[in-house]
Amino acid sequence: MRVTGGIARGIELAAPKGGGTRPATDRMREAVFSSLAGRMEKARVVDLFAGSGAYGLEAWSRGASSVVFVENHPGLTKILEENVARVARSLGAEAPWPARVRRADALSAPDEPASSDVVFADPPYALLPGIAPEIFRRAGDWLAPQGERLLVFEMSGEVETGASGWTLLRRFGKGRGQPAVSVFRLEASPESEGNEAGV
């Protein structure tokens, strides 16, 4: 598994052995990030259920200004920290890096300020039917009040999900048990539109 684009392109990322995670293929991530085009430049990113950190590290390589990785498994956080350090060296980033790892449950960790532009979510497929609504809610908690406000949501190919207030922009992949990625945009509420207009 490698970073597919940006300054750290080609850098290898470690993944846990034994099938504990199923990182999206390099080809899938490349397609997703190609569709996001210039949206990563200066973006503030959150990577929920980060695992190896492939999504967040790809975003950092492609110009994201900050990345918060949220992962609860102690073995995975160790691998994730190693991957962050590997990409930081490739980018020539100086400490403290704008990429940090939070060891916390993605659905119950205390909220940070709602200041992100893009949230990536790659939950365990087996848990998805029960937690999908909560993922949309939590993603909304992380996203800034203004801007495009995107959720890039990986799921099994046979699953289709959504939530009120979110618009599906693009879907990649298909096939039972195979990775698929849906890109959603959080629409502005009438209240926030009024605030932005100075009403």
C-alpha positions in Angstrom: 0.0 0.0 0.0 1.4 3.4 -1.0 0.5 7.0 -1.1 -0.8 7.6 -4.7 -0.4 11.3 -5.2 1.1 14.5 -4.0 4.6 15.2 -2.5 4.8 11.9 -0.7 3.7 9.9 -3.7 5.1 6.4 -3.7 5.8 6.3 0.0 4.9 2.8 1.4 2.5 2.6 4.3 2.5 -0.2 6.8 -0.7 -2.1 7.3 -1.5 -4.6 10.1 -1.0 -8.2 9.4 -3.7 -10.8 9.8 -6.6 -9.0 8.1 -7.6 -6.8 11.0 -8.3 -4.0 8.6 -9.1 -3.8 4.9 -7.5 -0.6 3.5 -9.0 0.7 0.3 -6.9 -0.3 -2.7 -4.4 2.2 -4.1 -6.5 2.4 -7.2 -9.7 3.2 -5.3 -8.0 5.9 -3.3 -6.4 7.4 -6.4 -9.8 7.5 -8.1 -11.4 9.1 -5.0 -8.7 11.8 -4.7 -8.7 12.5 -8.4 -12.4 13.3 -8.2 -11.7 15.6 -5.3 -9.3 17.6 -7.5 -8.0 20.7 -5.8 -10.2 20.4 -2.7 -7.3 19.0 -0.6 -5.2 22.1 -0.9 -5.2 23.7 2.5 -8.1 21.5 3.6 -8.6 20.7 7.3 -9.2 16.9 7.4 -10.4 14.3 9.9 -9.9 10.6 9.3 -12.3 8.5 11.5 -11.7 4.8 12.0 -8.3 5.7 10.6 -6.6 2.3 10.7 -3.4 2.6 8.8 -4.2 6.3 8.0 -4.2 5.8 4.3 -7.0 8.4 3.6 -5.7 11.1 5.9 -2.1 10.6 4.8 -3.1 10.8 1.2 -4.8 14.1 1.9 -1.8 15.4 3.7 0.5 14.5 0.8 -1.9 16.3 -1.5 -1.8 19.6 0.4 -4.1 19.3 3.4 -3.1 21.8 6.0 -4.0 19.6 9.0 -5.2 16.1 9.6 -6.6 14.5 12.8 -6.6 10.7 12.8 -9.1 9.0 15.2 -8.4 5.4 16.0 -9.1 3.4 19.1 -7.1 0.1 18.7 -3.7 0.3 20.4 -2.0 -1.9 17.8 -3.3 0.2 15.0 -2.4 3.5 16.5 1.2 2.3 16.8 1.3 1.5 13.0 -0.6 4.7 12.3 2.0 6.8 14.2 4.8 5.1 12.2 3.0 5.9 8.9 2.5 9.5 10.0 6.3 9.8 10.8 7.2 8.2 7.4 5.0 10.6 5.4 6.2 13.6 7.6 9.8 12.7 6.6 8.9 12.6 2.9 7.2 16.0 3.2 10.0 17.5 5.1 7.6 18.5 7.8 8.9 19.9 11.0 7.6 19.0 14.4 5.0 19.6 15.7 3.4 18.1 12.6 0.0 19.3 11.5 -1.0 15.6 11.6 -1.9 14.1 14.9 -3.3 10.8 16.2 -6.1 10.7 18.7 -6.5 7.3 20.4 -10.3 7.4 20.8 -13.5 5.9 19.7 -14.7 7.6 16.5 -18.3 7.7 17.7 -17.9 8.7 21.3 -14.7 10.8 21.5 -15.3 14.4 22.8 -15.9 16.8 20.0 -13.2 19.2 18.9 -14.1 22.6 17.4 -16.2 22.2 14.3 -13.6 23.5 11.9 -12.9 20.7 9.4 -13.5 20.8 5.6 -13.4 17.0 4.8 -14.2 14.0 7.0 -13.1 10.5 5.9 -14.9 7.5 7.5 -13.9 3.9 7.0 -15.8 1.9 9.7 -15.7 -1.9 10.1 -18.2 -3.3 7.5 -19.9 -5.6 10.0 -20.8 -2.6 12.2 -22.0 -0.4 9.4 -25.8 -1.1 9.4 -26.1 -0.1 13.1 -23.8 2.9 13.1 -24.2 4.6 9.7 -26.7 7.3 11.1 -24.2 8.1 13.9 -21.3 8.4 11.4 -23.3 11.1 9.5 -24.1 12.9 12.8 -20.5 12.8 14.0 -19.2 13.9 10.7 -21.5 16.9 10.8 -20.1 17.7 14.3 -16.6 17.9 12.9 -17.3 20.0 9.8 -17.1 23.7 9.8 -20.2 25.8 9.5 -19.2 27.2 6.1 -17.6 25.7 3.0 -18.3 22.6 0.9 -18.2 20.2 3.9 -17.6 16.8 2.5 -17.9 13.3 4.0 -15.9 10.5 2.1 -17.5 7.3 3.4 -16.1 3.9 2.6 -18.5 0.9 2.9 -19.1 -2.5 1.4 -20.2 -2.4 -2.2 -23.7 -3.8 -1.6 -24.5 -1.1 1.0 -26.2 2.2 0.1 -26.8 4.7 2.8 -27.5 8.4 3.3 -29.0 10.9 5.7 -31.2 13.9 5.8 -29.2 17.0 4.9 -26.5 15.2 3.0 -26.3 15.0 -0.9 -24.5 12.1 -2.6 -22.0 13.6 -5.1 -20.2 10.5 -6.4 -19.9 6.8 -5.7 -16.9 4.6 -6.5 -16.8 0.8 -6.6 -19.4 -1.9 -6.4 -19.7 -5.6 -5.7 -20.7 -7.5 -2.6 -18.0 -7.4 0.1 -15.8 -5.2 -2.1 -14.9 -1.6 -1.0 -17.1 1.2 -2.3 -16.7 4.9 -1.5 -19.4 7.5 -1.5 -18.7 11.2 -1.4 -21.4 13.3 0.4 -21.8 17.0 0.9 -23.5 18.4 4.0 -26.0 21.0 2.8 -26.4 24.3 4.7 -29.4 24.7 6.9 -31.7 27.7 6.4 -30.4 29.0 9.8 -26.7 28.9 8.8 -27.5 30.4 5.4 -29.2 33.3 7.2 -26.2 33.7 9.5 -23.8 33.7 6.5 -25.8 36.4 4.9 -25.7 38.5 8.0 -29.5 38.1 8.7 
